[in-house]
Amino acid sequence: MGKVYLLDCTLRDGGYINDWNFGEETIKGFGKKIALTGIEFYEVGFIKGDIYDPNKSVFPDIQSIGPMICPKSPNMKYVGMLDMSAPIPLDRIVPCDGTSIDGIRVIFKKNKVDEAYEYCKKIQELGYFVSANIVGTDLYSDAEFIEVIDKFNQLHPYAVSIVDTFGLIKRKQFLRLAYLADNNLAEGIVLAYHAHNNLQQAYGNAEALVEMNLNRDILIDACVFGMGRGAGNLNLELFAEYMNENFGTHYKIEPMLEIMDEYLNDIYKTKFWGYSVPLYLSATTGSHPNYAIYLAEKNSLTVKSFNELLQSIPPEDKVSFSKDKAEQYYRSYQENYIDDKEMLDRLRDEIGDKPVVILAPGKTLSTHSEAVRAVTKDSVVIAANFLATEFEPNYIFSSNMRRFVKIQGKTSAKCIITSNMKEATQRDFVVNFSSYASKNADIIDNSALMLLKLLNDVGVKEVKIAGMDGYSEASVVYYDNELNYDFSKEAKKRNKLISDELREIGRHIKLEFVTPTEYRLS
């Protein structure tokens, strides 16, 4: 059996969580503590961009890394990662002289194989050892995978890595890839594995690779605390413990625990990583995990809808994420056009010229309940996306299936829903989503705005609004605790966007706020 090495990539792959903004002292302190663990390789960060910030584990050149890893441990190899999607100019990679990193790991997609080969060749000539990391290895056919291996055999890099970019490779498929790599890699090249944990396969696959008892050396990537975007990565402390118990290694776990306590715990409290249903669905549908992260932030899709939307993305777009594409597919899924003329006519007949009050789920419904009760008398009362049982609404309007599952079956009010809500079973009126959705992606399905646009369409001339409090940079409190959702970081932006739309709607309907609000009508 060959040797098994561990590589820590917390400051690089974990950096997706906090935009690599660990702070200078943390970066320096992390390197000193990780050297005490006995692991063999330490990835200091990304080599990319043009600007150096000592507080970030991102470096625009090789020289800027040196001061962050001084003094270097003689028992550990230091590496950086470089992405062929945006490689730095080669003149920023000075010859290796031992004062900075010792090796460079190069990640590349299918369309960058040839460029990666030439780039790696030049890096080797500068004295660095090189790891060729094959992004999305599962996307290669067997023949394509072997072809890439054959190509890099000519270069004879230090390592070639299987990279489970989407965190979806299960053990059977992983073992096949490992056998293909082992049987086709030139002798002496290390076989490496970089996992993501969307399907919780990282530990099991790494364990299986070690237990294959290959003659060649193996390198396993991991992060302290499993830090990494979405579902995170293989936990370094767990796998080091496994190696100690089963293979007689002597990795020290205590420094890893200190790293967790001193450097990572505070980040974890505010920027959670770990198993999540959206990341699970992104893996099972073969979609880039950033789709899951982006769509989860919408907080409007049920699990079933989430799955359907991801499945609807064409294969060629699933593998590479862009915000524009994600928004396009989200909007397309939500729109689901229907002819709602008959529904609008019925609503027009029912509401007529009666005064209308909209109840939104802000905390002021409780703090100003007497004022709210006063305006709801002898009015058509419509609750936006919540039950509002205390005020006995005549209608409930919802554009959010995730909210509506907590409403349907629990109200005698008539339910007006938008056409995106396929799973709704209580539906008195269904109106076309796209007719009332905002053109701004950040507030595309804001229920109060959609309802106001609908009321305009059915001829309502005056609306009183209660509980539409607006967003706060402090923690947001709702009338019902189950509705709490934190938009505090986007409070100013959302308040402005919604205020702008309210002013536009106000050109057609007279709007009056009954309770305090952050929104501005003038």
Disulfide bonds with the S-S distance in Angstrom:
none
